[in-house]
């Protein structure tokens, strides 16, 4: 880019192999030519991902790690997944912080982050954060840092920033994560209750959001299907739900049932 310290990745791409970068403007908007997926010879075992072309372009032409060439890692018939872990032949998750651009819609934002995660067996050195992605257990698969951006005006953010969301670590209570809830997450992670209370206090103190006592607050858990528990390529999905939380200053209270269930922030 021309005005922001941004990782460049100039190279041929798109339908006519024109020279493209990861961004399309000096304001670092994502190059939408890469919004599509990459054709696959075996789509059943090697599925197509929206924005996969952007991730592959970054892996081929990135400049942050000049001694790292990941072009060969895109050939599924040659490259062995996870073989670059703990080596200098890949890069840590924070690489995407330097390379990240912004999209104008939330669906593209989600799809781009999903594509980055999907390719982790090919670009990640598993050292930032430290983990082992070749092990399918949730505690290894959830160690990931991702960045995406969807800019909006202060007025728009304040208008829609009236619901608090607190995400539980993926697979807090089981390998699938389907049964994760607040209490078992607190039992699994020391200090997680304090983390929730800090998050609630930050929501209340954030002037950009309309959150206060009696505002709705929901929790979110990530899960994968039972038949993917032993898979390192499992796709995690997010489920929002109501649950009770008792803190020293703030609590989350659940009222009603079924479609009429409400969860509200209250004083303890």
DRENVEXTI-267626 format. One record per residue (C-alpha): x, y, z; residue in three letters; residue number from 1. Coordinates in steps of 0.02 Angstrom, whole numbers, always signed. Layout:
{X: X, Y: Y, Z: Z, kolti: ALA, drenmi: NUM}
...
//
This chain:
{X: +0, Y: +0, Z: +0, kolti: UNK, drenmi: 1}
{X: +52, Y: +183, Z: -16, kolti: UNK, drenmi: 2}
{X: +11, Y: +259, Z: +153, kolti: UNK, drenmi: 3}
{X: +2, Y: +120, Z: +284, kolti: UNK, drenmi: 4}
{X: +139, Y: +1, Z: +341, kolti: UNK, drenmi: 5}
{X: +59, Y: -150, Z: +260, kolti: UNK, drenmi: 6}
{X: +129, Y: -315, Z: +198, kolti: UNK, drenmi: 7}
{X: +130, Y: -315, Z: +8, kolti: UNK, drenmi: 8}
{X: +112, Y: -467, Z: -102, kolti: UNK, drenmi: 9}
{X: +123, Y: -417, Z: -284, kolti: UNK, drenmi: 10}
{X: +102, Y: -557, Z: -408, kolti: UNK, drenmi: 11}
{X: -3, Y: -623, Z: -552, kolti: UNK, drenmi: 12}
{X: -182, Y: -665, Z: -504, kolti: UNK, drenmi: 13}
{X: -361, Y: -652, Z: -561, kolti: UNK, drenmi: 14}
{X: -440, Y: -717, Z: -721, kolti: UNK, drenmi: 15}
{X: -312, Y: -632, Z: -834, kolti: UNK, drenmi: 16}
{X: -160, Y: -652, Z: -720, kolti: UNK, drenmi: 17}
{X: -143, Y: -465, Z: -699, kolti: UNK, drenmi: 18}
{X: -21, Y: -408, Z: -564, kolti: UNK, drenmi: 19}
{X: -119, Y: -388, Z: -404, kolti: UNK, drenmi: 20}
{X: -82, Y: -349, Z: -222, kolti: UNK, drenmi: 21}
{X: -175, Y: -406, Z: -66, kolti: UNK, drenmi: 22}
{X: -253, Y: -233, Z: -56, kolti: UNK, drenmi: 23}
{X: -336, Y: -133, Z: -194, kolti: UNK, drenmi: 24}
{X: -311, Y: +44, Z: -124, kolti: UNK, drenmi: 25}
{X: -200, Y: +150, Z: -14, kolti: UNK, drenmi: 26}
{X: -331, Y: +131, Z: +123, kolti: UNK, drenmi: 27}
{X: -296, Y: -57, Z: +124, kolti: UNK, drenmi: 28}
{X: -462, Y: -124, Z: +61, kolti: UNK, drenmi: 29}
{X: -451, Y: -309, Z: +20, kolti: UNK, drenmi: 30}
{X: -427, Y: -349, Z: -164, kolti: UNK, drenmi: 31}
{X: -599, Y: -415, Z: -209, kolti: UNK, drenmi: 32}
{X: -534, Y: -506, Z: -362, kolti: UNK, drenmi: 33}
{X: -479, Y: -638, Z: -235, kolti: UNK, drenmi: 34}
{X: -651, Y: -655, Z: -156, kolti: UNK, drenmi: 35}
{X: -686, Y: -816, Z: -251, kolti: UNK, drenmi: 36}
{X: -624, Y: -989, Z: -210, kolti: UNK, drenmi: 37}
{X: -483, Y: -1088, Z: -289, kolti: UNK, drenmi: 38}
{X: -532, Y: -1232, Z: -408, kolti: UNK, drenmi: 39}
{X: -493, Y: -1404, Z: -339, kolti: UNK, drenmi: 40}
{X: -465, Y: -1569, Z: -430, kolti: UNK, drenmi: 41}
{X: -535, Y: -1661, Z: -279, kolti: UNK, drenmi: 42}
{X: -667, Y: -1544, Z: -205, kolti: UNK, drenmi: 43}
{X: -736, Y: -1678, Z: -87, kolti: UNK, drenmi: 44}
{X: -572, Y: -1704, Z: +7, kolti: UNK, drenmi: 45}
{X: -498, Y: -1533, Z: -31, kolti: UNK, drenmi: 46}
{X: -647, Y: -1414, Z: -28, kolti: UNK, drenmi: 47}
{X: -655, Y: -1241, Z: -104, kolti: UNK, drenmi: 48}
{X: -655, Y: -1096, Z: +18, kolti: UNK, drenmi: 49}
{X: -717, Y: -918, Z: -16, kolti: UNK, drenmi: 50}
{X: -568, Y: -799, Z: -12, kolti: UNK, drenmi: 51}
{X: -449, Y: -946, Z: -28, kolti: UNK, drenmi: 52}
{X: -370, Y: -859, Z: -178, kolti: UNK, drenmi: 53}
{X: -322, Y: -712, Z: -65, kolti: UNK, drenmi: 54}
{X: -237, Y: -828, Z: +60, kolti: UNK, drenmi: 55}
{X: -144, Y: -924, Z: -76, kolti: UNK, drenmi: 56}
{X: -87, Y: -760, Z: -155, kolti: UNK, drenmi: 57}
{X: -20, Y: -701, Z: +13, kolti: UNK, drenmi: 58}
{X: +73, Y: -866, Z: +38, kolti: UNK, drenmi: 59}
{X: +152, Y: -855, Z: -135, kolti: UNK, drenmi: 60}
{X: +202, Y: -672, Z: -140, kolti: UNK, drenmi: 61}
{X: +212, Y: -606, Z: +40, kolti: UNK, drenmi: 62}
{X: +363, Y: -497, Z: +83, kolti: UNK, drenmi: 63}
{X: +365, Y: -498, Z: +274, kolti: UNK, drenmi: 64}
{X: +466, Y: -660, Z: +278, kolti: UNK, drenmi: 65}
{X: +579, Y: -648, Z: +124, kolti: UNK, drenmi: 66}
{X: +664, Y: -813, Z: +164, kolti: UNK, drenmi: 67}
{X: +499, Y: -908, Z: +170, kolti: UNK, drenmi: 68}
{X: +429, Y: -976, Z: +8, kolti: UNK, drenmi: 69}
{X: +264, Y: -1065, Z: +31, kolti: UNK, drenmi: 70}
{X: +221, Y: -1090, Z: -152, kolti: UNK, drenmi: 71}
{X: +259, Y: -1276, Z: -141, kolti: UNK, drenmi: 72}
{X: +144, Y: -1294, Z: +9, kolti: UNK, drenmi: 73}
{X: -8, Y: -1265, Z: -102, kolti: UNK, drenmi: 74}
{X: +19, Y: -1426, Z: -202, kolti: UNK, drenmi: 75}
{X: -87, Y: -1553, Z: -108, kolti: UNK, drenmi: 76}
{X: -4, Y: -1698, Z: -200, kolti: UNK, drenmi: 77}
{X: +171, Y: -1649, Z: -144, kolti: UNK, drenmi: 78}
{X: +164, Y: -1556, Z: +20, kolti: UNK, drenmi: 79}
{X: +141, Y: -1651, Z: +183, kolti: UNK, drenmi: 80}
{X: +22, Y: -1555, Z: +299, kolti: UNK, drenmi: 81}
{X: +100, Y: -1488, Z: +460, kolti: UNK, drenmi: 82}
{X: +277, Y: -1531, Z: +402, kolti: UNK, drenmi: 83}
{X: +329, Y: -1348, Z: +423, kolti: UNK, drenmi: 84}
{X: +284, Y: -1338, Z: +608, kolti: UNK, drenmi: 85}
{X: +425, Y: -1273, Z: +721, kolti: UNK, drenmi: 86}
{X: +532, Y: -1226, Z: +570, kolti: UNK, drenmi: 87}
{X: +587, Y: -1067, Z: +483, kolti: UNK, drenmi: 88}
{X: +494, Y: -1122, Z: +327, kolti: UNK, drenmi: 89}
{X: +328, Y: -1047, Z: +385, kolti: UNK, drenmi: 90}
{X: +266, Y: -901, Z: +488, kolti: UNK, drenmi: 91}
{X: +168, Y: -867, Z: +649, kolti: UNK, drenmi: 92}
{X: -14, Y: -815, Z: +660, kolti: UNK, drenmi: 93}
{X: +30, Y: -632, Z: +686, kolti: UNK, drenmi: 94}
{X: +90, Y: -624, Z: +505, kolti: UNK, drenmi: 95}
{X: -92, Y: -598, Z: +459, kolti: UNK, drenmi: 96}
{X: -103, Y: -445, Z: +570, kolti: UNK, drenmi: 97}
{X: +24, Y: -359, Z: +458, kolti: UNK, drenmi: 98}
{X: -58, Y: -423, Z: +298, kolti: UNK, drenmi: 99}
{X: -239, Y: -397, Z: +345, kolti: UNK, drenmi: 100}
{X: -353, Y: -284, Z: +246, kolti: UNK, drenmi: 101}
{X: -534, Y: -230, Z: +269, kolti: UNK, drenmi: 102}
{X: -696, Y: -283, Z: +187, kolti: UNK, drenmi: 103}
{X: -858, Y: -188, Z: +167, kolti: UNK, drenmi: 104}
{X: -970, Y: -331, Z: +225, kolti: UNK, drenmi: 105}
{X: -965, Y: -447, Z: +374, kolti: UNK, drenmi: 106}
{X: -988, Y: -606, Z: +270, kolti: UNK, drenmi: 107}
{X: -825, Y: -574, Z: +177, kolti: UNK, drenmi: 108}
{X: -740, Y: -535, Z: +342, kolti: UNK, drenmi: 109}
{X: -792, Y: -704, Z: +414, kolti: UNK, drenmi: 110}
{X: -752, Y: -798, Z: +254, kolti: UNK, drenmi: 111}
{X: -576, Y: -726, Z: +243, kolti: UNK, drenmi: 112}
{X: -535, Y: -773, Z: +423, kolti: UNK, drenmi: 113}
{X: -606, Y: -947, Z: +393, kolti: UNK, drenmi: 114}
{X: -494, Y: -969, Z: +241, kolti: UNK, drenmi: 115}
{X: -340, Y: -918, Z: +341, kolti: UNK, drenmi: 116}
{X: -382, Y: -1047, Z: +474, kolti: UNK, drenmi: 117}
{X: -420, Y: -1179, Z: +343, kolti: UNK, drenmi: 118}
{X: -244, Y: -1161, Z: +272, kolti: UNK, drenmi: 119}
{X: -155, Y: -1166, Z: +440, kolti: UNK, drenmi: 120}
{X: -77, Y: -1336, Z: +403, kolti: UNK, drenmi: 121}
{X: +20, Y: -1254, Z: +260, kolti: UNK, drenmi: 122}
{X: +75, Y: -1082, Z: +323, kolti: UNK, drenmi: 123}
{X: +85, Y: -1095, Z: +514, kolti: UNK, drenmi: 124}
{X: +245, Y: -1133, Z: +609, kolti: UNK, drenmi: 125}
{X: +135, Y: -1172, Z: +760, kolti: UNK, drenmi: 126}
{X: +246, Y: -1064, Z: +869, kolti: UNK, drenmi: 127}
{X: +144, Y: -905, Z: +885, kolti: UNK, drenmi: 128}
{X: +40, Y: -960, Z: +978, kolti: UNK, drenmi: 129}
{X: +133, Y: -1122, Z: +1018, kolti: UNK, drenmi: 130}
{X: +32, Y: -1279, Z: +981, kolti: UNK, drenmi: 131}
{X: +30, Y: -1435, Z: +872, kolti: UNK, drenmi: 132}
{X: -103, Y: -1427, Z: +737, kolti: UNK, drenmi: 133}
{X: -71, Y: -1609, Z: +689, kolti: UNK, drenmi: 134}
{X: -159, Y: -1660, Z: +850, kolti: UNK, drenmi: 135}
{X: -349, Y: -1654, Z: +828, kolti: UNK, drenmi: 136}
{X: -394, Y: -1618, Z: +1011, kolti: UNK, drenmi: 137}
{X: -481, Y: -1452, Z: +1039, kolti: UNK, drenmi: 138}
{X: -346, Y: -1381, Z: +1153, kolti: UNK, drenmi: 139}
{X: -222, Y: -1388, Z: +1008, kolti: UNK, drenmi: 140}
{X: -342, Y: -1335, Z: +870, kolti: UNK, drenmi: 141}
{X: -406, Y: -1179, Z: +960, kolti: UNK, drenmi: 142}
{X: -232, Y: -1102, Z: +982, kolti: UNK, drenmi: 143}
{X: -250, Y: -976, Z: +842, kolti: UNK, drenmi: 144}
{X: -243, Y: -788, Z: +817, kolti: UNK, drenmi: 145}
{X: -343, Y: -714, Z: +674, kolti: UNK, drenmi: 146}
{X: -372, Y: -539, Z: +610, kolti: UNK, drenmi: 147}
{X: -506, Y: -466, Z: +498, kolti: UNK, drenmi: 148}
{X: -578, Y: -292, Z: +484, kolti: UNK, drenmi: 149}
{X: -748, Y: -220, Z: +439, kolti: UNK, drenmi: 150}
{X: -742, Y: -31, Z: +458, kolti: UNK, drenmi: 151}
{X: -896, Y: +68, Z: +507, kolti: UNK, drenmi: 152}
{X: -935, Y: +241, Z: +570, kolti: UNK, drenmi: 153}
{X: -944, Y: +282, Z: +754, kolti: UNK, drenmi: 154}
{X: -1130, Y: +318, Z: +735, kolti: UNK, drenmi: 155}
{X: -1162, Y: +149, Z: +654, kolti: UNK, drenmi: 156}
{X: -1060, Y: +56, Z: +784, kolti: UNK, drenmi: 157}
{X: -1147, Y: +143, Z: +928, kolti: UNK, drenmi: 158}
{X: -1317, Y: +110, Z: +849, kolti: UNK, drenmi: 159}
{X: -1286, Y: -77, Z: +838, kolti: UNK, drenmi: 160}
{X: -1169, Y: -98, Z: +987, kolti: UNK, drenmi: 161}
{X: -1307, Y: -137, Z: +1111, kolti: UNK, drenmi: 162}
{X: -1280, Y: -325, Z: +1137, kolti: UNK, drenmi: 163}
{X: -1133, Y: -398, Z: +1233, kolti: UNK, drenmi: 164}
{X: -1055, Y: -561, Z: +1173, kolti: UNK, drenmi: 165}
{X: -930, Y: -666, Z: +1271, kolti: UNK, drenmi: 166}
{X: -845, Y: -809, Z: +1180, kolti: UNK, drenmi: 167}
{X: -798, Y: -969, Z: +1272, kolti: UNK, drenmi: 168}
{X: -635, Y: -1057, Z: +1224, kolti: UNK, drenmi: 169}
{X: -673, Y: -1188, Z: +1091, kolti: UNK, drenmi: 170}
{X: -696, Y: -1361, Z: +1166, kolti: UNK, drenmi: 171}
{X: -699, Y: -1300, Z: +1346, kolti: UNK, drenmi: 172}
{X: -800, Y: -1448, Z: +1409, kolti: UNK, drenmi: 173}
{X: -783, Y: -1580, Z: +1273, kolti: UNK, drenmi: 174}
{X: -688, Y: -1615, Z: +1113, kolti: UNK, drenmi: 175}
{X: -838, Y: -1564, Z: +1008, kolti: UNK, drenmi: 176}
{X: -880, Y: -1409, Z: +1109, kolti: UNK, drenmi: 177}
{X: -1066, Y: -1443, Z: +1086, kolti: UNK, drenmi: 178}
{X: -1097, Y: -1451, Z: +1274, kolti: UNK, drenmi: 179}
{X: -988, Y: -1303, Z: +1324, kolti: UNK, drenmi: 180}
{X: -1066, Y: -1188, Z: +1453, kolti: UNK, drenmi: 181}
{X: -1006, Y: -1053, Z: +1571, kolti: UNK, drenmi: 182}
{X: -984, Y: -1155, Z: +1730, kolti: UNK, drenmi: 183}
{X: -882, Y: -1294, Z: +1651, kolti: UNK, drenmi: 184}
{X: -773, Y: -1165, Z: +1563, kolti: UNK, drenmi: 185}
{X: -740, Y: -1084, Z: +1732, kolti: UNK, drenmi: 186}
{X: -696, Y: -1255, Z: +1802, kolti: UNK, drenmi: 187}
{X: -580, Y: -1292, Z: +1655, kolti: UNK, drenmi: 188}
{X: -483, Y: -1128, Z: +1654, kolti: UNK, drenmi: 189}
{X: -413, Y: -1043, Z: +1809, kolti: UNK, drenmi: 190}
{X: -466, Y: -862, Z: +1819, kolti: UNK, drenmi: 191}
{X: -593, Y: -874, Z: +1679, kolti: UNK, drenmi: 192}
{X: -731, Y: -809, Z: +1793, kolti: UNK, drenmi: 193}
{X: -627, Y: -654, Z: +1825, kolti: UNK, drenmi: 194}
{X: -599, Y: -637, Z: +1637, kolti: UNK, drenmi: 195}
{X: -787, Y: -638, Z: +1608, kolti: UNK, drenmi: 196}
{X: -815, Y: -506, Z: +1739, kolti: UNK, drenmi: 197}
{X: -677, Y: -397, Z: +1665, kolti: UNK, drenmi: 198}
{X: -757, Y: -416, Z: +1494, kolti: UNK, drenmi: 199}
{X: -927, Y: -363, Z: +1563, kolti: UNK, drenmi: 200}
{X: -851, Y: -212, Z: +1649, kolti: UNK, drenmi: 201}
{X: -761, Y: -162, Z: +1488, kolti: UNK, drenmi: 202}
{X: -925, Y: -172, Z: +1392, kolti: UNK, drenmi: 203}
{X: -1010, Y: -58, Z: +1517, kolti: UNK, drenmi: 204}
{X: -866, Y: +67, Z: +1518, kolti: UNK, drenmi: 205}
{X: -850, Y: +75, Z: +1328, kolti: UNK, drenmi: 206}
{X: -930, Y: +239, Z: +1275, kolti: UNK, drenmi: 207}
{X: -943, Y: +176, Z: +1096, kolti: UNK, drenmi: 208}
{X: -1071, Y: +46, Z: +1147, kolti: UNK, drenmi: 209}
{X: -1244, Y: +60, Z: +1221, kolti: UNK, drenmi: 210}
{X: -1221, Y: -73, Z: +1353, kolti: UNK, drenmi: 211}
{X: -1269, Y: -53, Z: +1534, kolti: UNK, drenmi: 212}
{X: -1375, Y: -137, Z: +1667, kolti: UNK, drenmi: 213}
{X: -1521, Y: -232, Z: +1591, kolti: UNK, drenmi: 214}
{X: -1435, Y: -241, Z: +1421, kolti: UNK, drenmi: 215}
{X: -1437, Y: -410, Z: +1332, kolti: UNK, drenmi: 216}
{X: -1278, Y: -513, Z: +1351, kolti: UNK, drenmi: 217}
{X: -1256, Y: -682, Z: +1267, kolti: UNK, drenmi: 218}
{X: -1119, Y: -813, Z: +1269, kolti: UNK, drenmi: 219}
{X: -1050, Y: -905, Z: +1118, kolti: UNK, drenmi: 220}
{X: -972, Y: -1075, Z: +1100, kolti: UNK, drenmi: 221}
{X: -882, Y: -1159, Z: +955, kolti: UNK, drenmi: 222}
{X: -912, Y: -1339, Z: +907, kolti: UNK, drenmi: 223}
{X: -876, Y: -1466, Z: +773, kolti: UNK, drenmi: 224}
{X: -980, Y: -1616, Z: +721, kolti: UNK, drenmi: 225}
{X: -950, Y: -1784, Z: +806, kolti: UNK, drenmi: 226}
{X: -881, Y: -1861, Z: +646, kolti: UNK, drenmi: 227}
{X: -745, Y: -1728, Z: +639, kolti: UNK, drenmi: 228}
{X: -676, Y: -1749, Z: +814, kolti: UNK, drenmi: 229}
{X: -524, Y: -1842, Z: +749, kolti: UNK, drenmi: 230}
{X: -497, Y: -1723, Z: +604, kolti: UNK, drenmi: 231}
{X: -369, Y: -1583, Z: +600, kolti: UNK, drenmi: 232}
{X: -470, Y: -1501, Z: +461, kolti: UNK, drenmi: 233}
{X: -631, Y: -1492, Z: +561, kolti: UNK, drenmi: 234}
{X: -738, Y: -1340, Z: +531, kolti: UNK, drenmi: 235}
{X: -790, Y: -1251, Z: +690, kolti: UNK, drenmi: 236}
{X: -958, Y: -1165, Z: +700, kolti: UNK, drenmi: 237}
{X: -1020, Y: -1035, Z: +824, kolti: UNK, drenmi: 238}
{X: -1179, Y: -1049, Z: +926, kolti: UNK, drenmi: 239}
{X: -1248, Y: -907, Z: +1032, kolti: UNK, drenmi: 240}
{X: -1340, Y: -951, Z: +1191, kolti: UNK, drenmi: 241}
{X: -1400, Y: -885, Z: +1359, kolti: UNK, drenmi: 242}
{X: -1319, Y: -943, Z: +1520, kolti: UNK, drenmi: 243}
{X: -1306, Y: -888, Z: +1701, kolti: UNK, drenmi: 244}
{X: -1151, Y: -803, Z: +1768, kolti: UNK, drenmi: 245}
{X: -1124, Y: -741, Z: +1946, kolti: UNK, drenmi: 246}
{X: -987, Y: -612, Z: +1969, kolti: UNK, drenmi: 247}
{X: -936, Y: -499, Z: +2110, kolti: UNK, drenmi: 248}
{X: -993, Y: -338, Z: +2023, kolti: UNK, drenmi: 249}
{X: -1091, Y: -395, Z: +1871, kolti: UNK, drenmi: 250}
{X: -1192, Y: -550, Z: +1833, kolti: UNK, drenmi: 251}
{X: -1289, Y: -619, Z: +1686, kolti: UNK, drenmi: 252}
{X: -1467, Y: -671, Z: +1726, kolti: UNK, drenmi: 253}
{X: -1576, Y: -786, Z: +1619, kolti: UNK, drenmi: 254}
{X: -1763, Y: -762, Z: +1613, kolti: UNK, drenmi: 255}
{X: -1899, Y: -853, Z: +1517, kolti: UNK, drenmi: 256}
{X: -1884, Y: -1011, Z: +1413, kolti: UNK, drenmi: 257}
{X: -1885, Y: -1070, Z: +1233, kolti: UNK, drenmi: 258}
{X: -1903, Y: -931, Z: +1105, kolti: UNK, drenmi: 259}
{X: -1943, Y: -809, Z: +1246, kolti: UNK, drenmi: 260}
{X: -1777, Y: -834, Z: +1336, kolti: UNK, drenmi: 261}
{X: -1686, Y: -673, Z: +1381, kolti: UNK, drenmi: 262}
{X: -1515, Y: -649, Z: +1460, kolti: UNK, drenmi: 263}
{X: -1479, Y: -482, Z: +1542, kolti: UNK, drenmi: 264}
{X: -1335, Y: -394, Z: +1627, kolti: UNK, drenmi: 265}
{X: -1376, Y: -358, Z: +1809, kolti: UNK, drenmi: 266}
{X: -1285, Y: -294, Z: +1963, kolti: UNK, drenmi: 267}
{X: -1227, Y: -432, Z: +2080, kolti: UNK, drenmi: 268}
//
